[in-house]
Amino acid sequence: MNPGAMMKRLAQLEEQVVQSARALQWIIDTLKSQDFAAKDAPTLSFTTDEASGQTISTTEKEDQHHVNARQFHYADGKVRRFPVPEEKVPWEARFDIYQPKYLSSSDDWDRVDGSDPQDLDKYTNPRGRTGIRGRGALSLLGPNLYSDLVLTRWRDNQQSVLEYLAVQDVSTGSLALPGGPTQSEEELPVTLKGTLGNTLYEKLNAKLSDGRKVFGDYVDDCRNTDNAWVEIMVLNIHLDRRSPVLVDVDNVVMSSCDSLQWQELNSKSKLSETQREYLRLVANLHNTRRVQKRELIAIFQNL
């Protein structure tokens, strides 16, 4: 075999190895999204060797694209997503064979075809391909906004312990922040009327302007599609110990049969990992305020 043919053959073998590694990475990501990942397993990724211009595999992953939104089965159902390898997630990446199925919750979930009754071009997932087109199981094309409410108070007048309001599933004992889908950042989720009651819901809705948005972003959700996706807004409304609204909240909590509870805000909160991260942001916000308050008091005392 002449040197030219040998180099061509080596290049072909290298490309096959790269493609196999990419396919393996997609399988790993899919398993991770369904909690089958082994502990301490190395993660594959791809970098470019500047000297040769070739793509090579490493054990350090560069950019983490959405994973749950590329699960093999859409929303744990029967419909299979079109496989999307990591490097093909961005829309900028050329992917000529990409032919995802069309799915809408208004359709029979057992009937999926390539037809598209709507012009979907103006609704494009900002994080890239997912392997499914259409609205899927979500309510709207484009962003589907969800809002989590972190309602906080100090346990006592000394501000010794920061507490947050949690909703408890009495059957399982698990906790969650009150929240749900909403049409706008200007209003609380309507589903909270059932949790808090109409009167308290309206009073808290009136205090939205006093709240602080602590987080807002795209959510890597298994229901996401190429044309519909979940976004989250996390809002903190802090109630002063002297607030009449806090009295109303306490009354609702006491009559809720433990479905609503004030919980100490700490790293051991029985929430999902994501919602614990929201609490960390809220804790940082209030710790900063408390430090600033102490500094102001010290300044005035020294005048």
N, C-alpha and C positions, 0 to 999 in steps of 0.2 A: 504494500500500500504506500503510495507516494505521500510526502509530508502534507501536501494540500488537502488530500482526501482524509488523512488522519486528523488534521485540525478540524475539518468540517464534521467528522464523526464525533470527536470529543465535544464540540459545541452542541451537537444534537443530544448527546448523552447528558450534558450539563443542563440543557433546557428541560429534558425529561425529569431530571432530579428536582429542578425548581418547581415544575408543575405538580409533581407528586407531593412535594412539601407544602405547596399552597393548598392542595386538596386536603391533606392531612390537617392543616391548620383550620380549615373550614369545619371538618369533622370534630376537632377539639373544641372549637367555639360552640358548636351545636350541643355537644355533650355537656359543656360547662353551663349552658343556658338551662339545661334540664337537670342540674345538680348531680351529674355523673362524673365530674372532674376528679381525678386522683390528686391527693395532696402532694405538694411540692413538685408537680409535674412541670418540666420546662415548657415555656411558650415559644412557639416558632414565630419568626418574622423575617422580613426581607430587607436587605440593604443593597446599595449599589457599590460595587468595587470600582472606584474612580479610575484605577489603572487600566482595567480591562473593559469597563463599560458594561460588564455582565452583572446580572442580579444573583445574589448569593443568599443563602439561608443562615440565620443566626439564632441564638437562644434568647435574644432580647427583642421584645415586640415594640415597634415604634409607635404607631397610631392605633388606638383602640376604637374601632367602629362599633356601631350597635350590634349586640349579640342576640338579645331576646327577640328583637325584630327580625331575626333571620333564622329562628327555630325551624327545624325541618317540617314540622306540622304547624300550620297556622293556628294560633290561640288554642293549642292542645286539641284541635279538632281533626277531621278526616282529610282536610285539604292540605296538600303538600306544597310548600313554597318551591319556587325555582331556586336551585342552589346558587348562592352568591358568595364566592370566595372573598377573603378579606380585601385583596387588592382591587376587586371589582366593585366594591361598595360605592366609592365616589362616582357621581354622575360624569365626571370628567374622564374617567377611565373607559376606554373603548371596550364594548362587550357585545359583539355582533350577534351572538347566539342567544342573547337574553330575551326570553319570551315568557314572562310571568302570566299566570292565570288571572282572570278578572273575578273579583268576589265582592258581593254586597250583602249586608245582613238582611236586606229585603228579599233576597233570592233564596231559593231552596239550596241549602248548604251542600246537598248531594249533586246539584247541577252547577257545574263550573265549566265555562268555556272561554274562548279568547275574545268574545264579543265585548264591545264597550259602548253602552248606551249614552254615555256622557263624554263631553270633551274634558279630558283629565289633564291636559297639558299645563293648565294654569295652577294645578295643585301638585307640587313636587316636594317630596320629603326632603327637608334641609340636610339630613344626615346621610342621604344616599339610598341605594337600592335595598329592597327588602325581600324580593321574590314573589310578591303579590301586588296586583293592581286593584284599583277601585277603593270603595269605602271600607270593605271588610266588616268587622264587627262594631266599628265605631259609628257614632251618630252623624258625623259631618265629614265631608271632604275638607282637606286642609287641616289646620290645627284644631284639636279637641281639648279645650281648656278644663283642667281640674284644679281645684283649690283646696289646700289643707289649712285649717285654722289652728294656730298655736295661741290659745288663750292663757295668759299667765297672770299670776298674782304673787305677792310676797306673803309667806305664811304668817308673819307677824310684823309689828311696826318697826322692829329692829332690822328688817330685811335680811334675816338670817338664812332663809331657805326660799328659793324660787320654785314655784309649783306651776304645773300646766294641767289643763283639763284634757282627760282622755276618755274615750269611749271603750267600754269593755264588752266583749262577747261573753255573756254569762256562761254559755255552754262550754267554751274552750278556755276561758280565762285570759285570752289574748287581748292586748290593748292596741288602740290605733288613735290617731289624731282625727277629730271630726272634720269631715270634708266630703267632696263629691264633685260631680261635673257642674260647671257654671258657664253662663253665656258671656260673661264679661268680668274683668278685674274690678269692676265698680260695684259688684254685688256678691254676697255670699252664696254658696250652693243652696238651691231650693230644698235639697234633701235634708238640710239641717233643720228645717221646720219640724220634721218628724222627730229629730233628736232633741232639739232644744225647746220646742213649742213655738207657736206663732209669735207670741208677745216678745219673748226673749230674742227670737230671731230678728225681729224688726228693730229692737233696741241695739243689737250688735251691728246690724247692717248700717244703722245711723252713725256708728262709731268707726266705720271703715276708714274715714279720712284721718283718724287718729292712729291707725295701725301702721306698721312698718313691714314693707315687703322684704323678706329676708332671703328669698330664693325664687328664681323663675328660670325655667329651662325646658329643653326637650327631654322627654322621658323615653328610655329604651324599653318599650312595652311590647309584649308579644302580640298585641292587636294592631300594631302599626303596619301600614302598607306604604307603597310608593306614593300614594295620593292622600293618605289620611294618617295622622299621627297625634300622639298625646303630648301635651305640654302641661307643666305644673307651675302653680304659683303658691308660695307658702307665705302666709300673712300672720304677723304677730300683733295681737291686740292685748295690751297690758292694762289691767284694771287696778286702779288705786284702791287701797284698803277702805277709803271713805266713799268709794263710788257706789251710788244706788244700784247701778247695773250689776256690781259684784254681789250685792244682796240678792238680787233676782237670780243670778247664776247659782249661788249657794242654795237657794230654795229649790231650784230645779234639780240640783245634784242630790239633795236630801230626799227628794220624792222619786228618784229614778230607780230605786231598788238596785243600786250598785252598777247600773249600766253607764253612769257618768261618775267619774272619780277625779279628785285632785290628786296628782302624783308629784312626788319630788323630782325635779329636773336634774338628772344625773346620767352618767354613762351606763348605768345598769337598768335603765328604763326598758320595760317589756314591749318595745316597739320593733318594727322592722329595722333593718340596718339603715335603710334610706331615711326613715323618719327620725332615727336617732341622730343622724347627721343634721337634719333640720333643727333638732333641739340644741345641738352643739352651736349652731349659728346663732340661735336665740340666746343661749347662755353667754356667748361672747358679747352680744349686743348689750345685755343687761350688766354684765361685769364691767364693761367699758363705762357705761353710764354711772355705775356705783363708784368706780374709781374717780371719775371726773367730779362727782358730787363730793367725795371726801376731800379732793384737792381744793375745791372751791371753799369748803368749810374751813380748811386749814388756812387758806389765804385770808379769809375774813377774820379769823381769830388772831392772825398776826398783824392786822392793820392797827 
